[in-house]
């Protein structure tokens, strides 16, 4: 999956597949996580958020989307 670099104190890059509703988050510390069942609207809002890290924490991480660590 192609990931788009973002300016964030915690996130490095964000990728999304609308076909599978899979969101990939690459962290500055090198971790890569895949979140499933994420609607395209949530991805769009994440990409346009003034703080990608805060939006991710509130609307994705704490929202309880299933995830797995890829590396």
N, C-alpha and C positions, 0 to 999 in steps of 0.2 A: 504494500500500500504506500502511495506517495504521501509524505507528510510535509506540511507547510510550516516553515520556521515562524515562531512568534516571539514577540518581545515580552518577556516575563521574568520575574525573579525566581520562579520555580519550574515553569514549563519551557521546554526547548522547541518542540514541534507538535503539530496536531494533524492527524489524518482521519479521513472519514470515507466510508463506503455506503452510499445510499441504498444499494441493492441488498446488503446484508444488515444495514443499520448498525454497523460496527464503527466505533470510535477508537482511535489509537492515540495515546498520549505518551510523548517522550519527555522525560524529566531531565533537568540539567544535571542531575546526579547520575545519569546513565540508565535509569530504569525505564522500561517500556511496558505499558499496560494496554490491554484491549478491553473495551467496555461494549457489551452487547445490548441490543434493543433500544439504542439511542435514536430518537426521532431526528429527522433532518432539521427541524425547527430548533432543536436544542443545539445541534452543531452550528447552525447559522448564528444563533445568539452567542455562543461561545466565541466564535471567530470575530464577532463585532463588539464584544464586551470591552469596556475600558480597562478592566483587569481580568485577563484570561484565568489567572490562578484563583482569584476569588469566585469567579463564575463557576469554574470547574469544581471547586470545593463545595459550594452550596447546591448547585443544580445537577451535578453528575455524581461526585463521590458520596455526598450525604443523601442523595436521592435513591441510592441503593441499586444502581444498575449492576448486573452481574459482571464481574471482571476476572481477568487472569493476567498474571505477570508473564510477559513474553521473554524478557531478559532484564 
